[in-house]
């Protein structure tokens, strides 16, 4: 009467496409270090500098950026010590990037 469904296919790891920093647009990886208040956060960038990054309103309303998060930033053209946050990775996404060795060793804490 009832048939049992057995899958003979082996389970495969799901491939997730993640955005990466575009070097042509001067984007880079960074780790969120300290919340400063007023939608500002101090980040440590892959080039070794510490910058003040701004969380844009479209990101502030939808997702939280916390200390320790991996983000993509774009430094300002006028003031190089300030930046805008472009994208925030979830913890599982950051570990996938770390396993694939796409994060620079200077900021790879995952």
C-alpha positions in Angstrom: 0.0 0.0 0.0 2.6 2.5 1.1 5.9 2.8 -0.7 9.0 4.0 1.0 11.0 6.5 -1.0 14.7 5.9 -0.9 17.1 8.3 -2.5 20.1 6.7 -4.0 21.8 10.0 -4.7 24.6 10.8 -2.2 24.2 14.1 -0.4 26.2 16.9 -1.9 27.3 20.1 -0.3 25.1 22.9 -1.5 27.0 25.5 -3.5 26.1 29.0 -2.4 27.0 32.0 -4.5 28.4 34.8 -2.3 29.4 38.3 -3.4 33.1 39.1 -3.2 34.8 42.5 -3.1 35.4 44.0 -6.5 39.0 45.3 -6.7 38.2 47.5 -9.6 35.7 49.4 -7.5 38.2 49.6 -4.6 36.2 47.3 -2.3 37.8 45.1 0.3 37.1 42.7 3.2 37.0 44.0 6.7 36.1 42.8 10.2 33.7 44.9 12.3 35.7 45.9 15.5 33.7 48.3 17.6 30.3 49.9 17.4 30.7 53.7 17.8 27.0 54.8 17.8 25.1 56.8 15.2 25.3 54.1 12.6 29.1 54.2 12.6 31.4 51.2 13.3 35.2 50.9 13.5 36.5 48.2 11.1 39.9 46.6 10.6 40.5 46.3 6.8 42.4 43.7 4.8 45.1 46.3 4.0 45.9 46.6 7.7 44.3 50.0 8.3 41.6 50.8 10.8 38.7 52.9 9.3 35.5 54.4 10.5 32.7 52.8 8.4 29.2 54.1 7.9 26.2 51.7 7.9 23.8 52.8 5.2 20.1 53.1 6.0 19.1 50.3 3.6 21.3 47.9 5.6 20.5 49.3 9.0 16.8 48.6 8.7 17.1 45.0 7.4 20.1 43.5 9.2 22.3 44.2 12.1 26.1 44.7 11.9 27.7 43.5 15.1 31.3 43.4 16.3 33.1 40.4 14.8 31.1 40.3 11.5 32.9 40.0 8.2 31.9 42.8 5.8 32.7 44.3 2.5 33.7 48.0 2.6 34.4 50.7 0.1 36.8 53.4 1.3 35.9 57.0 0.5 37.8 58.8 -2.3 38.1 62.0 -0.3 39.0 60.7 3.1 40.8 57.4 3.0 40.3 56.8 6.8 36.5 56.5 6.3 34.4 53.9 4.4 30.9 52.7 3.6 29.7 49.2 4.3 28.5 47.4 1.2 27.6 43.9 2.4 27.6 41.9 5.6 28.2 38.1 5.7 26.4 35.8 8.0 28.6 33.6 10.3 28.1 30.5 8.1 28.9 32.4 4.9 32.1 33.7 6.5 33.2 30.2 7.5 32.6 29.0 3.9 34.8 31.8 2.6 37.4 30.9 5.2 37.4 27.2 4.2 37.8 28.2 0.5 40.7 30.5 1.5 39.1 33.6 0.0 39.6 35.8 3.0 43.1 37.4 3.5 45.1 35.9 6.3 45.4 39.3 8.1 41.7 39.3 9.0 40.8 35.6 8.8 39.4 34.8 12.3 36.9 32.2 11.2 
